[in-house]
């Protein structure tokens, strides 16, 4: 993904910052708990296409940690 493009994208719901999840190929809004998919290199920034994050994912992403990655190390 183009880093300049990623820096310009905001959540279409709250207009907040998004985090790029390369492994999941999603743009994540931790405030709204949404994961916007990236299909064929193009972020799909539609609320109806977004995945709802689980409560655990919201906590992990909000505090900047990833318990799954920690468990693997």
Number of C-alpha atoms within 10 A of each C-alpha: 12 7 8 8 9 15 12 9 16 17 22 13 13 10 10 13 18 21 17 19 14 10 6 12 18 21 25 26 27 22 15 14 19 22 26 27 21 18 10 8 10 10 17 17 18 12 14 8 12 18 14 16 17 11 9 11 16 19 16 15 18 14 9 10 12 14 14 10 8 8 7 6 6
